[in-house]
Amino acid sequence: MRTRETGFAEVVVAPDEPVAASVPAASPAVIELEIAGKVRLRIPLTTPPTLAAAMVKALGVS
């Protein structure tokens, strides 16, 4: 490719291994609470326990 000729050099790019079809990312794990059929609360598993408890308490659930 370092020749002084004008024009284009033919280049072929190919993966070393076959490329697998991409897999969609899994949705993050959550705890889902349905309260009296009126409210649905989704709490990610990464939520600190004290914050999760405060969210449940704020909804008036004991």
PDB file with one MODEL, atoms N, CA, C and O in Angstrom:
MODEL        1
ATOM      1  N   MET A   1       0.813  -1.196   0.000  1.00  0.00           N
ATOM      2  CA  MET A   1       0.000   0.000   0.000  1.00  0.00           C
ATOM      3  C   MET A   1       0.859   1.264   0.000  1.00  0.00           C
ATOM      4  O   MET A   1       0.333   2.369  -0.131  1.00  0.00           O
ATOM      5  N   ARG A   2       2.164   1.111   0.145  1.00  0.00           N
ATOM      6  CA  ARG A   2       3.034   2.278   0.191  1.00  0.00           C
ATOM      7  C   ARG A   2       3.642   2.602  -1.171  1.00  0.00           C
ATOM      8  O   ARG A   2       4.609   3.359  -1.259  1.00  0.00           O
ATOM      9  N   THR A   3       3.092   2.045  -2.201  1.00  0.00           N
ATOM     10  CA  THR A   3       3.628   2.352  -3.525  1.00  0.00           C
ATOM     11  C   THR A   3       3.216   3.754  -3.913  1.00  0.00           C
ATOM     12  O   THR A   3       2.274   4.317  -3.355  1.00  0.00           O
ATOM     13  N   ARG A   4       3.925   4.308  -4.867  1.00  0.00           N
ATOM     14  CA  ARG A   4       3.641   5.668  -5.307  1.00  0.00           C
ATOM     15  C   ARG A   4       2.634   5.690  -6.447  1.00  0.00           C
ATOM     16  O   ARG A   4       2.393   6.743  -7.037  1.00  0.00           O
ATOM     17  N   GLU A   5       2.056   4.568  -6.756  1.00  0.00           N
ATOM     18  CA  GLU A   5       1.077   4.531  -7.837  1.00  0.00           C
ATOM     19  C   GLU A   5      -0.198   5.237  -7.394  1.00  0.00           C
ATOM     20  O   GLU A   5      -0.544   5.256  -6.212  1.00  0.00           O
ATOM     21  N   THR A   6      -0.868   5.799  -8.346  1.00  0.00           N
ATOM     22  CA  THR A   6      -2.155   6.412  -8.036  1.00  0.00           C
ATOM     23  C   THR A   6      -3.244   5.359  -8.188  1.00  0.00           C
ATOM     24  O   THR A   6      -3.067   4.363  -8.890  1.00  0.00           O
ATOM     25  N   GLY A   7      -4.325   5.581  -7.550  1.00  0.00           N
ATOM     26  CA  GLY A   7      -5.426   4.630  -7.629  1.00  0.00           C
ATOM     27  C   GLY A   7      -5.710   4.032  -6.260  1.00  0.00           C
ATOM     28  O   GLY A   7      -5.331   4.590  -5.230  1.00  0.00           O
ATOM     29  N   PHE A   8      -6.368   2.913  -6.267  1.00  0.00           N
ATOM     30  CA  PHE A   8      -6.773   2.278  -5.021  1.00  0.00           C
ATOM     31  C   PHE A   8      -6.092   0.935  -4.853  1.00  0.00           C
ATOM     32  O   PHE A   8      -5.875   0.208  -5.822  1.00  0.00           O
ATOM     33  N   ALA A   9      -5.763   0.617  -3.631  1.00  0.00           N
ATOM     34  CA  ALA A   9      -5.230  -0.712  -3.323  1.00  0.00           C
ATOM     35  C   ALA A   9      -6.396  -1.558  -2.825  1.00  0.00           C
ATOM     36  O   ALA A   9      -7.214  -1.091  -2.033  1.00  0.00           O
ATOM     37  N   GLU A  10      -6.468  -2.776  -3.280  1.00  0.00           N
ATOM     38  CA  GLU A  10      -7.548  -3.658  -2.852  1.00  0.00           C
ATOM     39  C   GLU A  10      -7.252  -4.151  -1.438  1.00  0.00           C
ATOM     40  O   GLU A  10      -6.165  -4.659  -1.162  1.00  0.00           O
ATOM     41  N   VAL A  11      -8.230  -3.997  -0.550  1.00  0.00           N
ATOM     42  CA  VAL A  11      -8.090  -4.431   0.840  1.00  0.00           C
ATOM     43  C   VAL A  11      -9.315  -5.253   1.192  1.00  0.00           C
ATOM     44  O   VAL A  11     -10.446  -4.856   0.908  1.00  0.00           O
ATOM     45  N   VAL A  12      -9.086  -6.392   1.807  1.00  0.00           N
ATOM     46  CA  VAL A  12     -10.187  -7.247   2.247  1.00  0.00           C
ATOM     47  C   VAL A  12     -10.096  -7.356   3.758  1.00  0.00           C
ATOM     48  O   VAL A  12      -9.058  -7.736   4.299  1.00  0.00           O
ATOM     49  N   VAL A  13     -11.180  -7.023   4.438  1.00  0.00           N
ATOM     50  CA  VAL A  13     -11.233  -7.120   5.895  1.00  0.00           C
ATOM     51  C   VAL A  13     -12.185  -8.248   6.233  1.00  0.00           C
ATOM     52  O   VAL A  13     -13.351  -8.231   5.839  1.00  0.00           O
ATOM     53  N   ALA A  14     -11.679  -9.233   6.967  1.00  0.00           N
ATOM     54  CA  ALA A  14     -12.506 -10.385   7.334  1.00  0.00           C
ATOM     55  C   ALA A  14     -12.217 -10.744   8.785  1.00  0.00           C
ATOM     56  O   ALA A  14     -11.065 -10.684   9.216  1.00  0.00           O
ATOM     57  N   PRO A  15     -13.233 -11.114   9.537  1.00  0.00           N
ATOM     58  CA  PRO A  15     -13.004 -11.505  10.936  1.00  0.00           C
ATOM     59  C   PRO A  15     -12.241 -12.830  10.995  1.00  0.00           C
ATOM     60  O   PRO A  15     -12.343 -13.659  10.091  1.00  0.00           O
ATOM     61  N   ASP A  16     -11.478 -13.013  12.069  1.00  0.00           N
ATOM     62  CA  ASP A  16     -10.745 -14.255  12.269  1.00  0.00           C
ATOM     63  C   ASP A  16     -11.693 -15.427  12.505  1.00  0.00           C
ATOM     64  O   ASP A  16     -11.437 -16.550  12.072  1.00  0.00           O
ATOM     65  N   GLU A  17     -12.789 -15.144  13.198  1.00  0.00           N
ATOM     66  CA  GLU A  17     -13.771 -16.170  13.520  1.00  0.00           C
ATOM     67  C   GLU A  17     -15.143 -15.695  13.067  1.00  0.00           C
ATOM     68  O   GLU A  17     -15.367 -14.493  12.928  1.00  0.00           O
ATOM     69  N   PRO A  18     -16.058 -16.620  12.835  1.00  0.00           N
ATOM     70  CA  PRO A  18     -17.414 -16.198  12.478  1.00  0.00           C
ATOM     71  C   PRO A  18     -18.014 -15.332  13.590  1.00  0.00           C
ATOM     72  O   PRO A  18     -17.813 -15.591  14.776  1.00  0.00           O
ATOM     73  N   VAL A  19     -18.733 -14.329  13.187  1.00  0.00           N
ATOM     74  CA  VAL A  19     -19.358 -13.423  14.145  1.00  0.00           C
ATOM     75  C   VAL A  19     -20.739 -13.948  14.485  1.00  0.00           C
ATOM     76  O   VAL A  19     -21.561 -14.165  13.594  1.00  0.00           O
ATOM     77  N   ALA A  20     -20.999 -14.154  15.771  1.00  0.00           N
ATOM     78  CA  ALA A  20     -22.311 -14.636  16.202  1.00  0.00           C
ATOM     79  C   ALA A  20     -23.304 -13.480  16.170  1.00  0.00           C
ATOM     80  O   ALA A  20     -22.936 -12.314  16.310  1.00  0.00           O
ATOM     81  N   ALA A  21     -24.553 -13.830  15.984  1.00  0.00           N
ATOM     82  CA  ALA A  21     -25.605 -12.812  16.019  1.00  0.00           C
ATOM     83  C   ALA A  21     -25.621 -12.182  17.404  1.00  0.00           C
ATOM     84  O   ALA A  21     -25.460 -12.870  18.411  1.00  0.00           O
ATOM     85  N   SER A  22     -25.814 -10.885  17.444  1.00  0.00           N
ATOM     86  CA  SER A  22     -25.823 -10.217  18.743  1.00  0.00           C
ATOM     87  C   SER A  22     -27.037 -10.654  19.553  1.00  0.00           C
ATOM     88  O   SER A  22     -28.125 -10.865  19.017  1.00  0.00           O
ATOM     89  N   VAL A  23     -26.821 -10.781  20.843  1.00  0.00           N
ATOM     90  CA  VAL A  23     -27.876 -11.181  21.771  1.00  0.00           C
ATOM     91  C   VAL A  23     -28.337  -9.934  22.498  1.00  0.00           C
ATOM     92  O   VAL A  23     -27.514  -9.200  23.044  1.00  0.00           O
ATOM     93  N   PRO A  24     -29.644  -9.679  22.514  1.00  0.00           N
ATOM     94  CA  PRO A  24     -30.100  -8.483  23.221  1.00  0.00           C
ATOM     95  C   PRO A  24     -29.750  -8.563  24.702  1.00  0.00           C
ATOM     96  O   PRO A  24     -29.782  -9.634  25.307  1.00  0.00           O
ATOM     97  N   ALA A  25     -29.421  -7.426  25.261  1.00  0.00           N
ATOM     98  CA  ALA A  25     -29.072  -7.369  26.680  1.00  0.00           C
ATOM     99  C   ALA A  25     -30.282  -7.748  27.529  1.00  0.00           C
ATOM    100  O   ALA A  25     -31.413  -7.363  27.234  1.00  0.00           O
ATOM    101  N   ALA A  26     -30.025  -8.495  28.568  1.00  0.00           N
ATOM    102  CA  ALA A  26     -31.096  -8.883  29.479  1.00  0.00           C
ATOM    103  C   ALA A  26     -31.537  -7.660  30.270  1.00  0.00           C
ATOM    104  O   ALA A  26     -30.730  -6.794  30.607  1.00  0.00           O
ATOM    105  N   SER A  27     -32.803  -7.609  30.552  1.00  0.00           N
ATOM    106  CA  SER A  27     -33.288  -6.490  31.353  1.00  0.00           C
ATOM    107  C   SER A  27     -32.742  -6.647  32.768  1.00  0.00           C
ATOM    108  O   SER A  27     -32.554  -7.766  33.244  1.00  0.00           O
ATOM    109  N   PRO A  28     -32.490  -5.534  33.435  1.00  0.00           N
ATOM    110  CA  PRO A  28     -31.933  -5.609  34.777  1.00  0.00           C
ATOM    111  C   PRO A  28     -32.908  -6.297  35.737  1.00  0.00           C
ATOM    112  O   PRO A  28     -34.124  -6.158  35.607  1.00  0.00           O
ATOM    113  N   ALA A  29     -32.363  -7.034  36.692  1.00  0.00           N
ATOM    114  CA  ALA A  29     -33.194  -7.742  37.665  1.00  0.00           C
ATOM    115  C   ALA A  29     -33.857  -6.740  38.604  1.00  0.00           C
ATOM    116  O   ALA A  29     -33.226  -5.793  39.074  1.00  0.00           O
ATOM    117  N   VAL A  30     -35.118  -6.964  38.863  1.00  0.00           N
ATOM    118  CA  VAL A  30     -35.873  -6.073  39.746  1.00  0.00           C
ATOM    119  C   VAL A  30     -36.763  -6.889  40.673  1.00  0.00           C
ATOM    120  O   VAL A  30     -37.095  -8.041  40.396  1.00  0.00           O
ATOM    121  N   ILE A  31     -37.134  -6.264  41.768  1.00  0.00           N
ATOM    122  CA  ILE A  31     -38.181  -6.790  42.632  1.00  0.00           C
ATOM    123  C   ILE A  31     -39.417  -5.987  42.268  1.00  0.00           C
ATOM    124  O   ILE A  31     -39.394  -4.757  42.316  1.00  0.00           O
ATOM    125  N   GLU A  32     -40.484  -6.661  41.907  1.00  0.00           N
ATOM    126  CA  GLU A  32     -41.699  -5.958  41.495  1.00  0.00           C
ATOM    127  C   GLU A  32     -42.802  -6.269  42.497  1.00  0.00           C
ATOM    128  O   GLU A  32     -43.114  -7.432  42.753  1.00  0.00           O
ATOM    129  N   LEU A  33     -43.387  -5.218  43.058  1.00  0.00           N
ATOM    130  CA  LEU A  33     -44.484  -5.355  44.014  1.00  0.00           C
ATOM    131  C   LEU A  33     -45.737  -4.740  43.417  1.00  0.00           C
ATOM    132  O   LEU A  33     -45.706  -3.625  42.896  1.00  0.00           O
ATOM    133  N   GLU A  34     -46.835  -5.471  43.494  1.00  0.00           N
ATOM    134  CA  GLU A  34     -48.119  -4.918  43.099  1.00  0.00           C
ATOM    135  C   GLU A  34     -48.937  -4.772  44.369  1.00  0.00           C
ATOM    136  O   GLU A  34     -49.150  -5.741  45.097  1.00  0.00           O
ATOM    137  N   ILE A  35     -49.390  -3.565  44.628  1.00  0.00           N
ATOM    138  CA  ILE A  35     -50.053  -3.257  45.889  1.00  0.00           C
ATOM    139  C   ILE A  35     -51.524  -2.976  45.641  1.00  0.00           C
ATOM    140  O   ILE A  35     -51.886  -1.990  44.999  1.00  0.00           O
ATOM    141  N   ALA A  36     -52.368  -3.862  46.163  1.00  0.00           N
ATOM    142  CA  ALA A  36     -53.826  -3.735  46.069  1.00  0.00           C
ATOM    143  C   ALA A  36     -54.304  -3.572  44.630  1.00  0.00           C
ATOM    144  O   ALA A  36     -55.365  -2.992  44.399  1.00  0.00           O
ATOM    145  N   GLY A  37     -53.557  -4.062  43.682  1.00  0.00           N
ATOM    146  CA  GLY A  37     -53.952  -3.977  42.283  1.00  0.00           C
ATOM    147  C   GLY A  37     -53.956  -2.565  41.730  1.00  0.00           C
ATOM    148  O   GLY A  37     -54.410  -2.344  40.607  1.00  0.00           O
ATOM    149  N   LYS A  38     -53.456  -1.602  42.499  1.00  0.00           N
ATOM    150  CA  LYS A  38     -53.488  -0.201  42.078  1.00  0.00           C
ATOM    151  C   LYS A  38     -52.103   0.367  41.769  1.00  0.00           C
ATOM    152  O   LYS A  38     -51.948   1.209  40.884  1.00  0.00           O
ATOM    153  N   VAL A  39     -51.117  -0.098  42.497  1.00  0.00           N
ATOM    154  CA  VAL A  39     -49.778   0.468  42.365  1.00  0.00           C
ATOM    155  C   VAL A  39     -48.793  -0.650  42.086  1.00  0.00           C
ATOM    156  O   VAL A  39     -48.849  -1.708  42.713  1.00  0.00           O
ATOM    157  N   ARG A  40     -47.898  -0.416  41.150  1.00  0.00           N
ATOM    158  CA  ARG A  40     -46.825  -1.373  40.864  1.00  0.00           C
ATOM    159  C   ARG A  40     -45.504  -0.659  41.114  1.00  0.00           C
ATOM    160  O   ARG A  40     -45.231   0.396  40.542  1.00  0.00           O
ATOM    161  N   LEU A  41     -44.697  -1.251  41.971  1.00  0.00           N
ATOM    162  CA  LEU A  41     -43.405  -0.678  42.341  1.00  0.00           C
ATOM    163  C   LEU A  41     -42.317  -1.621  41.858  1.00  0.00           C
ATOM    164  O   LEU A  41     -42.313  -2.806  42.192  1.00  0.00           O
ATOM    165  N   ARG A  42     -41.393  -1.086  41.069  1.00  0.00           N
ATOM    166  CA  ARG A  42     -40.265  -1.886  40.564  1.00  0.00           C
ATOM    167  C   ARG A  42     -38.996  -1.355  41.207  1.00  0.00           C
ATOM    168  O   ARG A  42     -38.625  -0.197  41.015  1.00  0.00           O
ATOM    169  N   ILE A  43     -38.336  -2.209  41.969  1.00  0.00           N
ATOM    170  CA  ILE A  43     -37.130  -1.818  42.693  1.00  0.00           C
ATOM    171  C   ILE A  43     -35.952  -2.608  42.126  1.00  0.00           C
ATOM    172  O   ILE A  43     -35.928  -3.832  42.248  1.00  0.00           O
ATOM    173  N   PRO A  44     -34.973  -1.938  41.509  1.00  0.00           N
ATOM    174  CA  PRO A  44     -33.794  -2.646  41.008  1.00  0.00           C
ATOM    175  C   PRO A  44     -33.050  -3.329  42.149  1.00  0.00           C
ATOM    176  O   PRO A  44     -33.014  -2.813  43.267  1.00  0.00           O
ATOM    177  N   LEU A  45     -32.456  -4.491  41.870  1.00  0.00           N
ATOM    178  CA  LEU A  45     -31.744  -5.229  42.912  1.00  0.00           C
ATOM    179  C   LEU A  45     -30.535  -4.476  43.441  1.00  0.00           C
ATOM    180  O   LEU A  45     -30.013  -4.814  44.503  1.00  0.00           O
ATOM    181  N   THR A  46     -30.086  -3.467  42.722  1.00  0.00           N
ATOM    182  CA  THR A  46     -28.941  -2.677  43.176  1.00  0.00           C
ATOM    183  C   THR A  46     -29.343  -1.591  44.174  1.00  0.00           C
ATOM    184  O   THR A  46     -28.483  -0.883  44.697  1.00  0.00           O
ATOM    185  N   THR A  47     -30.642  -1.455  44.441  1.00  0.00           N
ATOM    186  CA  THR A  47     -31.127  -0.440  45.369  1.00  0.00           C
ATOM    187  C   THR A  47     -30.743  -0.820  46.795  1.00  0.00           C
ATOM    188  O   THR A  47     -30.944  -1.967  47.196  1.00  0.00           O
ATOM    189  N   PRO A  48     -30.201   0.110  47.563  1.00  0.00           N
ATOM    190  CA  PRO A  48     -29.888  -0.193  48.961  1.00  0.00           C
ATOM    191  C   PRO A  48     -31.166  -0.574  49.723  1.00  0.00           C
ATOM    192  O   PRO A  48     -32.224   0.007  49.483  1.00  0.00           O
ATOM    193  N   PRO A  49     -31.071  -1.542  50.633  1.00  0.00           N
ATOM    194  CA  PRO A  49     -32.256  -2.001  51.369  1.00  0.00           C
ATOM    195  C   PRO A  49     -32.996  -0.883  52.105  1.00  0.00           C
ATOM    196  O   PRO A  49     -34.226  -0.892  52.159  1.00  0.00           O
ATOM    197  N   THR A  50     -32.267   0.073  52.667  1.00  0.00           N
ATOM    198  CA  THR A  50     -32.940   1.154  53.397  1.00  0.00           C
ATOM    199  C   THR A  50     -33.774   2.022  52.457  1.00  0.00           C
ATOM    200  O   THR A  50     -34.855   2.478  52.831  1.00  0.00           O
ATOM    201  N   LEU A  51     -33.281   2.251  51.242  1.00  0.00           N
ATOM    202  CA  LEU A  51     -34.038   3.035  50.265  1.00  0.00           C
ATOM    203  C   LEU A  51     -35.264   2.261  49.797  1.00  0.00           C
ATOM    204  O   LEU A  51     -36.342   2.837  49.652  1.00  0.00           O
ATOM    205  N   ALA A  52     -35.110   0.962  49.558  1.00  0.00           N
ATOM    206  CA  ALA A  52     -36.245   0.139  49.140  1.00  0.00           C
ATOM    207  C   ALA A  52     -37.320   0.148  50.222  1.00  0.00           C
ATOM    208  O   ALA A  52     -38.505   0.276  49.915  1.00  0.00           O
ATOM    209  N   ALA A  53     -36.918   0.014  51.478  1.00  0.00           N
ATOM    210  CA  ALA A  53     -37.877   0.038  52.591  1.00  0.00           C
ATOM    211  C   ALA A  53     -38.573   1.392  52.677  1.00  0.00           C
ATOM    212  O   ALA A  53     -39.773   1.456  52.947  1.00  0.00           O
ATOM    213  N   ALA A  54     -37.834   2.469  52.451  1.00  0.00           N
ATOM    214  CA  ALA A  54     -38.430   3.814  52.496  1.00  0.00           C
ATOM    215  C   ALA A  54     -39.448   3.991  51.372  1.00  0.00           C
ATOM    216  O   ALA A  54     -40.474   4.640  51.576  1.00  0.00           O
ATOM    217  N   MET A  55     -39.187   3.428  50.187  1.00  0.00           N
ATOM    218  CA  MET A  55     -40.134   3.550  49.076  1.00  0.00           C
ATOM    219  C   MET A  55     -41.424   2.795  49.399  1.00  0.00           C
ATOM    220  O   MET A  55     -42.519   3.294  49.139  1.00  0.00           O
ATOM    221  N   VAL A  56     -41.295   1.608  49.957  1.00  0.00           N
ATOM    222  CA  VAL A  56     -42.479   0.822  50.322  1.00  0.00           C
ATOM    223  C   VAL A  56     -43.256   1.542  51.411  1.00  0.00           C
ATOM    224  O   VAL A  56     -44.483   1.626  51.354  1.00  0.00           O
ATOM    225  N   LYS A  57     -42.548   2.056  52.395  1.00  0.00           N
ATOM    226  CA  LYS A  57     -43.202   2.776  53.508  1.00  0.00           C
ATOM    227  C   LYS A  57     -43.924   4.025  52.989  1.00  0.00           C
ATOM    228  O   LYS A  57     -45.017   4.342  53.460  1.00  0.00           O
ATOM    229  N   ALA A  58     -43.328   4.737  52.026  1.00  0.00           N
ATOM    230  CA  ALA A  58     -43.944   5.946  51.475  1.00  0.00           C
ATOM    231  C   ALA A  58     -45.267   5.631  50.783  1.00  0.00           C
ATOM    232  O   ALA A  58     -46.129   6.503  50.669  1.00  0.00           O
ATOM    233  N   LEU A  59     -45.432   4.401  50.322  1.00  0.00           N
ATOM    234  CA  LEU A  59     -46.694   4.001  49.687  1.00  0.00           C
ATOM    235  C   LEU A  59     -47.744   3.566  50.706  1.00  0.00           C
ATOM    236  O   LEU A  59     -48.874   3.231  50.351  1.00  0.00           O
ATOM    237  N   GLY A  60     -47.351   3.576  51.976  1.00  0.00           N
ATOM    238  CA  GLY A  60     -48.308   3.221  53.023  1.00  0.00           C
ATOM    239  C   GLY A  60     -48.486   1.732  53.213  1.00  0.00           C
ATOM    240  O   GLY A  60     -49.515   1.292  53.725  1.00  0.00           O
ATOM    241  N   VAL A  61     -47.516   0.960  52.817  1.00  0.00           N
ATOM    242  CA  VAL A  61     -47.586  -0.507  52.970  1.00  0.00           C
ATOM    243  C   VAL A  61     -46.739  -0.876  54.153  1.00  0.00           C
ATOM    244  O   VAL A  61     -45.593  -0.442  54.270  1.00  0.00           O
ATOM    245  N   SER A  62     -47.302  -1.679  55.038  1.00  0.00           N
ATOM    246  CA  SER A  62     -46.506  -2.085  56.206  1.00  0.00           C
ATOM    247  C   SER A  62     -46.199  -3.567  56.172  1.00  0.00           C
ATOM    248  O   SER A  62     -45.539  -4.082  57.074  1.00  0.00           O
TER     249      SER A  62
ENDMDL
END
